[in-house]
């Protein structure tokens, strides 16, 4: 009887410990949560957090203090700012833009972010993506809602060799480094033409292209999936904007 009670008590303790460990494993790192809560972020950025799930995204991307992160096509710097606060003073963030963006009549918004003393570890890097070279190798290269644009065929815009871009990203990473692709999902089997009409891409196209560059597929986050999105509307349509079905893939450069 005593032995049975002892075994039962041990089992309860093991289950309790297991539940606590699972809860701790699921909790995002404190430094990521602190970066998202940082008061220097614009209010307009913070207002988008519920939809963009930045704490979950950075935890999935394994961004950590002291790392070097490349933000490919950073836009207004929503994620760039959070990367900068997460990697800290010992880390570095490269905001990667094209020569065309750098030479535009209106300076890209990311230049103002990099000039802000609150984000002194951000450096803007101007480079053709097919020959992407960073000042130092990166731990993580990230692109958010932009990969589909590499396949764009807008008038006056030279075609992009996507295979070369993926290979350049591969070469710009440290061994074991991560390439994170977050984008708007198109229907399975959708033609590449939808990148110009709907600004979406079939996730399987992205997966096959990135793996072809030498990466291994390392995981997927379901945090931005939305089954209510039927993939028929352009991502800027007010009925779906900010709530599209999005996939988040993690690819790893082999060590």
N, C-alpha and C positions, 0 to 999 in steps of 0.2 A: 504493500500500500504506500509506504513512504517512498519507495523507489518510483512508483507511478506518479506521485505528486511532484517529485523532483524533476522527472522527465518532462512533465507538463509545464512546470515553471520555466525550465530551460527553453522549451519550445516557444512559450509566450515571450520570453526575453529576446529570443532570436528573431521572432516575427516583428517585435517592436523595433529592434535595432535595424532590421532590414527595411522597415517602413521609413525610419528616420534617414537611413542612408539614401534611399530612393528619393526622398523629399529634398535632401541636400544636393543630390546629383542633378535634380531638375532645376534647382534654383540658379539663376544667372549669376555670374561673378559680380561681386560688389563693385569692382572698378568700372564695369560696364554700366551698371545702374547709376553710379555716381556721374559718369560722363553724360548720360542722357538727362540727368537732373541738373546739370550744370547751369547756373543762372546766366551765363554769357550767351547761351543759345537764343536766337530770335524767337519771339513769342509765336510767330507764324510757323516756325519749324515745330515747336512743341505742340502746337494745335494739331499737327498731322500725326503725332506719335501713335494714337489709337489705331490708325489705319496702317501705318508703316511698321509697327512693332520693332523699333530699333534695338531694344534690349535683347529680344529673341534673335534678331538678325546677327548682331555682333557676337552673341554667345555661340550661335551656329557657325559663324565664320572663324571662331577661335581667336579673335583679336585680343591681344594682351599687352600689358605695359612693356615698353622697351622694344616693341616690334617696329618693323618698317612696313607700311601699308601703301599700296598704289591704288588710287581711286580713279578708275578709267572713265572719262567723261563725267565729271563730278557735278555738272549743272550748277545749281545755286549753292552747293556745299552742304546740303542737309546731312548726308552721312559723313562728309569730310570733317566737319566740326566734331562730330562724335568720335570719329577715329582719332582725331588729334588729342582729345581729352583722355581717351582710353589708353593710347600708347604713352602719353605723358612726355615729360621733358627729355627722357632718355630715348624716346622713339622718334620716328619720322613719318610724315605722310606726304606722298607725292600726288598732287592733283594733276592728272594727265589729260592734256587737251591737244587738239590738232593745230597745225600751223594756220589753217583757215580760220579757226576760232581766235587764235592769237592775233591775227591780222585784221579781224573784223573792225568796222568803224566804231562799234560799241564794245568796249572792253568786256571780256567774259566776267561774269559775277564772281567767279572764284578768285580772281585777282584781289578783290577787296577783302575777301575772307583771309587770304594769305597775308595781306598787309596789316591785319588786325593784330595788335600786340598780344591779345588773348589767345592767339593761335600761331605762336611763333615757330612751331615745328612743322608747319605746312609749307611746302615748296611747289610752285607751279612748274610742271615739266611740259614743254612743247615738243611734240615729236609725231611723225607719221606713225600710225599704229602698226603698219606692216613691218616697220624697222624699229619698233619700240626698244629703247635702251634707257634704263634708269641710272641715276648716279651711283646707287648701290643696289644689290639684289634685295628683293622684297620677301617678306614672310607671307604676305597675303596681297593678292590683287583682286579688286572688287569692281564689278560693274552692275549698276542698278537701272533697270528699265531702258537699257541702251543697246544691248547686244543685237536686237532685231534691226536697229538702224545700220549696222554694218552691212546688211543685205539691201539697204535702200537704193532705189534707182531714181532719185529725184533729178530733174533737169539741172544741168550745170554742175553736177556733183560727180566726180570721177568714181568709177566702181571700186569697191574695196575688196582686196583679196583676203577673204575671211580666214582661209587656211594659214596664210602668212601671219595674220594678226594673232591667231591662237598659238602659233609656234613662237612668235616674239614674246607673248605673255609667258609661255613655258620657260623660255630662256632667261626672262627677267626675274624669275623666282628662284629662291634658294632651293636646294634639294629638300623635299618634304613640304615645300610651300603650297599654299592653297589658292585656287582661282575660284571665286564665287560669282555665279551668274544669277541675277534676279531679273525676271522679265514677265511681261504680260503673256499669258498663254493663249494660243490659237487652238482651234479644234485639231484633234489628232489627224494627221495626214494633210493638213491645210497647205496649199502651195505657198511658196515664198513671196508671191505677189501680195499677200495680205500684210506684209510689213509696211507697205506704202499706203494701203487703204484702211487697215484696222490698227496698225502699229502693234501687231502681235506676231508671235512665232510659235510654231509647233515645238514643244519642249524636246521631243525626240530628235529634232534636227540639231538643236544646240548640243545635246548629249553626244550624238555621233560625231559632230564636228570637233568638239573639244577633245574627246577621247582620241580622235585621229591625230591630234598634235602630240600625243605621248602621255596625256594625263590618265589617271585612273579615276573612275567615278567613286566618290567618297561619301556621298549621302545626299539626302533631300530633306528640306524642311516643309511641313504642311501648313505653317503658320499663316501664310497669305493666300491659301487656296479658298475659292468661293464657288461652291457648286451652283449658286443662283445665277452666275454669269454664264450665259449660253454661247459666248465667244462670237456673237454675230455683230456686236456694236463696236465702233471705233472707241479706243480707250478714252478719248476726250469727250465722248457723248455724255451730257449731264446725267443721264439715267444710270451710268455705270462708273463715271470718273471717280477715282479714289477707292473704288471697291471692285476692281477687276480681279479675275482669277489669275493669280501670279504663282509661278514656280520659283523655287530657290534651290539651286544645285551647287554642290561643293565638289570640286575636282582637286586631286592632289598630284603634285609632281613627285614621281618616285624618288626615293633617297638613293 
